[in-house]
Each structure stands twice: as C-alpha cells, then as structure tokens.
Amino acid sequence: MDAQQVDADIPDEPYQKFDEKLRHANNATLAGWITNSTSDDIKKLFENELARRAAKVDTLRENPFDQRTEVSADAKHIASKIVTHLWLIFVLLPVVLGILFAILK
C-alpha cells in the first residue's frame, strides 16, 4: 500500500476544526450531542448553536426572499453594467463616429 492509498482511506471529518464540525452538523446530531455532553460549557455551546439556527429560520419565515418577484443586488449590478456597455456600443459609439466622419470629410 502506498501513502496515497492510506491517505484516501482516512476520512477528513475527524480532522475538521470544531467550529466547522459544529456548523455542518444537522439539528438531530446537535440534539444528540447536547444529551450526551458531560460539560456544561459544551452543552451551552450546542444549545446556542441550535438557538442561532432557530432564530435564522424564524427570520426567513418572517421575511422570505421571493425569487419570482425580487431581484438580488448582484443581478441588479450585473444588469446595470450590461445596459451601460450596450448603450456605449450602440448609441454613443455611432454618434461619436458620425461626428468624426463629418469633421474629417
């Protein structure tokens, strides 16, 4: 067995940072960790994470993003850039070239 095969067999999950592992865990896993934790600090940390997720869900329920009627800020920015460049190409450039040709005749 070469070193690459051995490394491929080792899962990355045990070596993740604690914060990453906490963020990637689902709510059922967090609830299991809360019931199985022995330290009050760790239990409080897991409970805070569950509370943060619940608050985020409540916020999204109160103010959801409706993709059919709302346009994101990124889309507005990209659209404004496209419109600006098309205006430059199809309006301003022909006007400037027309003026230059009229002057140079």
N, CA, C and O of each residue as an XYZ file, in Angstrom:
420
protein
N       0.841     -1.180      0.000
C       0.000      0.000      0.000
C       0.887      1.244      0.000
O       1.794      1.370      0.822
N       0.621      2.143     -0.912
C       1.410      3.360     -0.920
C       0.735      4.437     -0.080
O      -0.392      4.258      0.383
N       1.419      5.541      0.110
C       0.959      6.594      1.027
C      -0.343      7.240      0.556
O      -1.168      7.630      1.382
N      -0.538      7.360     -0.758
C      -1.760      7.987     -1.265
C      -2.982      7.136     -0.957
O      -4.045      7.672     -0.642
N      -2.846      5.824     -1.045
C      -3.971      4.949     -0.730
C      -4.327      5.026      0.743
O      -5.506      5.021      1.095
N      -3.336      5.097      1.599
C      -3.583      5.186      3.030
C      -4.283      6.492      3.358
O      -5.226      6.504      4.150
N      -3.833      7.608      2.754
C      -4.458      8.909      2.993
C      -5.891      8.941      2.473
O      -6.746      9.605      3.060
N      -6.162      8.234      1.384
C      -7.506      8.228      0.821
C      -8.485      7.488      1.726
O      -9.678      7.793      1.721
N      -7.998      6.516      2.506
C      -8.872      5.753      3.389
C      -9.231      6.500      4.659
O     -10.207      6.146      5.321
N      -8.472      7.523      5.017
C      -8.721      8.264      6.250
C      -9.762      9.339      5.972
O      -9.549     10.183      5.102
N     -10.869      9.329      6.683
C     -11.882     10.367      6.450
C     -11.414     11.714      6.980
O     -10.654     11.786      7.946
N     -11.877     12.776      6.338
C     -11.498     14.125      6.749
C     -12.279     14.591      7.966
O     -11.830     15.492      8.675
N     -13.435     14.000      8.224
C     -14.321     14.504      9.254
C     -13.680     14.606     10.645
O     -13.860     15.632     11.301
N     -12.948     13.606     11.126
C     -12.390     13.752     12.473
C     -11.361     14.872     12.586
O     -11.069     15.336     13.689
N     -10.812     15.308     11.463
C      -9.765     16.315     11.488
C     -10.268     17.717     11.198
O      -9.472     18.648     11.074
N     -11.587     17.879     11.086
C     -12.139     19.209     10.876
C     -12.020     20.028     12.159
O     -11.984     19.480     13.260
N     -11.963     21.329     11.998
C     -11.990     22.209     13.163
C     -13.343     22.089     13.848
O     -14.342     21.753     13.212
N     -13.369     22.362     15.132
C     -14.590     22.200     15.908
C     -15.716     23.083     15.386
O     -16.863     22.643     15.300
N     -15.392     24.334     15.034
C     -16.423     25.248     14.533
C     -17.026     24.741     13.224
O     -18.236     24.831     13.014
N     -16.170     24.206     12.339
C     -16.671     23.676     11.066
C     -17.560     22.471     11.306
O     -18.610     22.329     10.681
N     -17.138     21.612     12.206
C     -17.929     20.423     12.508
C     -19.282     20.828     13.101
O     -20.311     20.220     12.804
N     -19.260     21.850     13.932
C     -20.488     22.339     14.551
C     -21.428     22.928     13.500
O     -22.634     22.692     13.556
N     -20.901     23.680     12.557
C     -21.723     24.313     11.519
C     -22.306     23.279     10.553
O     -23.421     23.449     10.061
N     -21.551     22.206     10.279
C     -22.005     21.209      9.313
C     -22.939     20.167      9.920
O     -23.600     19.433      9.185
N     -23.002     20.092     11.229
C     -23.864     19.099     11.874
C     -25.326     19.501     11.728
O     -25.668     20.682     11.785
N     -26.188     18.493     11.539
C     -27.615     18.815     11.446
C     -28.207     18.930     12.851
O     -27.539     18.638     13.842
N     -29.450     19.354     12.921
C     -30.077     19.614     14.222
C     -30.210     18.352     15.062
O     -30.062     18.408     16.282
N     -30.488     17.212     14.427
C     -30.611     15.962     15.180
C     -29.270     15.576     15.807
O     -29.227     15.108     16.944
N     -28.198     15.768     15.082
C     -26.871     15.472     15.617
C     -26.551     16.398     16.787
O     -26.010     15.962     17.803
N     -26.887     17.672     16.638
C     -26.660     18.619     17.736
C     -27.466     18.233     18.969
O     -26.957     18.301     20.088
N     -28.713     17.832     18.774
C     -29.539     17.413     19.917
C     -28.922     16.195     20.597
O     -28.942     16.092     21.823
N     -28.374     15.270     19.807
C     -27.681     14.108     20.385
C     -26.445     14.518     21.157
O     -26.164     13.970     22.223
N     -25.710     15.470     20.631
C     -24.517     15.945     21.335
C     -24.899     16.622     22.650
O     -24.191     16.493     23.649
N     -26.028     17.346     22.647
C     -26.466     18.022     23.874
C     -26.789     16.992     24.946
O     -26.403     17.160     26.103
N     -27.491     15.930     24.575
C     -27.869     14.930     25.576
C     -26.667     14.114     26.042
O     -26.650     13.643     27.179
N     -25.668     13.937     25.192
C     -24.509     13.125     25.543
C     -23.346     13.913     26.119
O     -22.375     13.310     26.576
N     -23.408     15.250     26.114
C     -22.264     16.038     26.573
C     -22.184     16.016     28.098
O     -23.200     15.996     28.793
N     -20.956     16.020     28.594
C     -20.732     15.976     30.036
C     -20.405     17.345     30.603
O     -20.616     17.595     31.790
N     -19.896     18.223     29.772
C     -19.504     19.547     30.227
C     -20.644     20.542     29.992
O     -21.276     20.534     28.936
N     -20.896     21.389     30.978
C     -21.939     22.406     30.833
C     -21.576     23.445     29.775
O     -22.452     23.963     29.083
N     -20.273     23.749     29.651
C     -19.840     24.723     28.640
C     -20.121     24.214     27.228
O     -20.606     24.954     26.372
N     -19.807     22.942     27.001
C     -20.042     22.365     25.681
C     -21.546     22.275     25.413
O     -21.999     22.554     24.303
N     -22.303     21.889     26.415
C     -23.758     21.797     26.264
C     -24.338     23.169     25.922
O     -25.215     23.275     25.064
N     -23.854     24.213     26.587
C     -24.313     25.577     26.330
C     -23.950     26.011     24.901
O     -24.732     26.691     24.237
N     -22.765     25.615     24.439
C     -22.328     25.937     23.084
C     -23.265     25.301     22.052
O     -23.665     25.954     21.089
N     -23.610     24.028     22.258
C     -24.516     23.348     21.339
C     -25.907     23.972     21.392
O     -26.550     24.131     20.355
N     -26.374     24.324     22.575
C     -27.688     24.951     22.703
C     -27.719     26.312     22.027
O     -28.718     26.680     21.409
N     -26.632     27.055     22.144
C     -26.544     28.365     21.469
C     -26.591     28.204     19.955
O     -27.214     29.006     19.260
N     -25.933     27.169     19.446
C     -25.955     26.922     18.006
C     -27.367     26.569     17.547
O     -27.817     27.051     16.508
N     -28.068     25.735     18.308
C     -29.455     25.412     17.964
C     -30.347     26.647     18.021
O     -31.229     26.815     17.179
N     -30.124     27.512     19.009
C     -30.904     28.745     19.125
C     -30.615     29.684     17.954
O     -31.524     30.338     17.443
N     -29.348     29.749     17.528
C     -28.970     30.588     16.381
C     -29.671     30.103     15.120
O     -30.175     30.902     14.331
N     -29.698     28.788     14.939
C     -30.363     28.232     13.760
C     -31.860     28.484     13.794
O     -32.461     28.802     12.768
N     -32.468     28.344     14.975
C     -33.908     28.588     15.102
C     -34.237     30.049     14.806
O     -35.241     30.341     14.156
N     -33.397     30.961     15.280
C     -33.609     32.387     15.012
C     -33.477     32.680     13.521
O     -34.214     33.502     12.977
N     -32.541     32.012     12.869
C     -32.358     32.215     11.434
C     -33.578     31.721     10.655
O     -34.017     32.363      9.701
N     -34.116     30.582     11.069
C     -35.313     30.049     10.413
C     -36.490     30.992     10.630
O     -37.259     31.244      9.702
N     -36.638     31.518     11.847
C     -37.731     32.459     12.124
C     -37.602     33.720     11.281
O     -38.595     34.237     10.769
N     -36.377     34.212     11.137
C     -36.140     35.405     10.327
C     -36.519     35.153      8.875
O     -37.120     36.009      8.226
N     -36.167     33.980      8.369
C     -36.502     33.659      6.983
C     -38.008     33.472      6.796
O     -38.547     33.766      5.729
N     -38.676     32.986      7.827
C     -40.130     32.847      7.725
C     -40.815     34.210      7.708
O     -41.807     34.400      7.004
N     -40.288     35.157      8.482
C     -40.865     36.492      8.541
C     -40.605     37.284      7.269
O     -41.471     38.031      6.813
N     -39.421     37.127      6.696
C     -39.025     37.922      5.543
C     -38.370     37.023      4.495
O     -37.154     37.077      4.311
N     -39.155     36.205      3.811
C     -38.551     35.309      2.823
C     -38.173     36.059      1.552
O     -38.738     37.106      1.234
N     -37.228     35.513      0.852
C     -36.813     36.058     -0.439
C     -37.618     35.351     -1.520
O     -37.441     34.156     -1.756
N     -38.501     36.093     -2.172
C     -39.320     35.521     -3.226
C     -38.585     35.693     -4.546
O     -38.459     36.805     -5.059
N     -38.103     34.590     -5.086
C     -37.293     34.651     -6.297
C     -38.085     35.099     -7.518
O     -37.503     35.568     -8.496
N     -39.399     34.960     -7.470
C     -40.202     35.327     -8.636
C     -40.425     36.829     -8.734
O     -40.614     37.349     -9.834
N     -40.407     37.541     -7.605
C     -40.725     38.967     -7.643
C     -39.556     39.860     -7.250
O     -39.530     41.028     -7.639
N     -38.607     39.358     -6.505
C     -37.497     40.184     -6.058
C     -36.251     39.890     -6.877
O     -36.044     38.770     -7.343
N     -35.433     40.908     -7.042
C     -34.192     40.774     -7.787
C     -33.047     41.042     -6.823
O     -33.065     42.017     -6.072
N     -32.058     40.168     -6.855
C     -30.936     40.327     -5.931
C     -30.077     41.527     -6.323
O     -30.138     42.010     -7.454
N     -29.288     41.988     -5.382
C     -28.408     43.137     -5.627
C     -27.349     42.780     -6.668
O     -26.958     43.629     -7.470
N     -26.883     41.533     -6.662
C     -25.898     41.113     -7.661
C     -26.479     41.182     -9.066
O     -25.816     41.638     -9.998
N     -27.718     40.728     -9.214
C     -28.351     40.752    -10.530
C     -28.561     42.185    -11.008
O     -28.372     42.479    -12.188
N     -28.953     43.079    -10.096
C     -29.127     44.487    -10.470
C     -27.802     45.098    -10.925
O     -27.759     45.846    -11.902
N     -26.728     44.777    -10.214
C     -25.410     45.320    -10.557
C     -24.967     44.817    -11.932
O     -24.507     45.597    -12.766
N     -25.108     43.525    -12.161
C     -24.693     42.949    -13.445
C     -25.539     43.527    -14.578
O     -25.009     43.859    -15.638
N     -26.839     43.648    -14.363
C     -27.716     44.194    -15.403
C     -27.367     45.642    -15.727
O     -27.393     46.041    -16.891
N     -27.039     46.437    -14.698
C     -26.688     47.832    -14.964
C     -25.392     47.920    -15.766
O     -25.264     48.775    -16.643
N     -24.438     47.049    -15.475
C     -23.185     47.051    -16.244
C     -23.432     46.655    -17.696
O     -22.861     47.247    -18.612
N     -24.282     45.653    -17.903
C     -24.578     45.207    -19.264
C     -25.280     46.312    -20.045
O     -24.921     46.584    -21.191
N     -26.277     46.950    -19.437
C     -27.011     48.023    -20.110
C     -26.077     49.188    -20.426
O     -26.153     49.769    -21.508
N     -25.207     49.526    -19.495
C     -24.258     50.625    -19.723
C     -23.352     50.324    -20.913
O     -23.146     51.179    -21.773
N     -22.814     49.108    -20.960
C     -21.912     48.765    -22.061
C     -22.656     48.694    -23.393
O     -22.119     49.119    -24.416
N     -23.862     48.173    -23.402
C     -24.634     48.139    -24.645
C     -24.969     49.548    -25.118
O     -24.948     49.812    -26.320
N     -25.277     50.458    -24.194
C     -25.562     51.838    -24.563
C     -24.323     52.490    -25.179
O     -24.410     53.219    -26.167
N     -23.166     52.209    -24.569
C     -21.935     52.771    -25.124
C     -21.673     52.264    -26.534
O     -21.270     53.032    -27.408
N     -21.897     50.983    -26.759
C     -21.598     50.388    -28.066
C     -22.596     50.836    -29.128
O     -22.193     51.205    -30.231
N     -23.881     50.810    -28.816
C     -24.895     51.027    -29.844
C     -25.412     52.463    -29.949
O     -26.070     52.790    -30.937
N     -25.143     53.326    -28.978
C     -25.617     54.713    -29.049
C     -24.445     55.676    -29.125
O     -24.320     56.423    -30.095
N     -23.601     55.668    -28.134
C     -22.530     56.663    -28.069
C     -21.471     56.466    -29.157
O     -21.038     57.435    -29.780
N     -21.059     55.237    -29.384
C     -20.029     54.985    -30.400
C     -20.479     55.420    -31.801
O     -19.705     56.093    -32.483
N     -21.689     55.073    -32.269
C     -22.099     55.561    -33.595
C     -22.196     57.083    -33.674
O     -21.862     57.665    -34.706
N     -22.646     57.735    -32.608
C     -22.732     59.193    -32.618
C     -21.333     59.798    -32.736
O     -21.113     60.709    -33.534
N     -20.400     59.298    -31.949
C     -19.023     59.825    -31.995
C     -18.398     59.553    -33.358
O     -17.746     60.431    -33.923
N     -18.586     58.348    -33.893
C     -18.029     58.051    -35.211
C     -18.680     58.905    -36.297
O     -18.000     59.329    -37.232
N     -19.988     59.167    -36.190
C     -20.667     60.037    -37.169
C     -20.109     61.445    -37.131
O     -19.891     62.052    -38.179
N     -19.876     61.969    -35.949
C     -19.310     63.314    -35.806
C     -17.899     63.347    -36.376
O     -17.534     64.293    -37.074
N     -17.096     62.313    -36.083
C     -15.730     62.265    -36.609
C     -15.715     62.194    -38.133
O     -14.917     62.878    -38.774
N     -16.583     61.379    -38.719
C     -16.633     61.294    -40.172
C     -17.099     62.606    -40.790
O     -16.626     62.986    -41.862
N     -18.028     63.310    -40.124
C     -18.489     64.600    -40.634
C     -17.393     65.643    -40.569
O     -17.290     66.492    -41.454
N     -16.577     65.590    -39.537
C     -15.485     66.554    -39.389
C     -14.390     66.260    -40.397
O     -13.820     67.187    -40.972
N     -14.085     64.995    -40.623
C     -12.968     64.636    -41.483
C     -13.294     64.706    -42.974
O     -12.380     64.586    -43.791
N     -14.540     64.892    -43.357
C     -14.887     64.985    -44.781
C     -14.429     66.238    -45.400
O     -14.650     66.454    -46.592
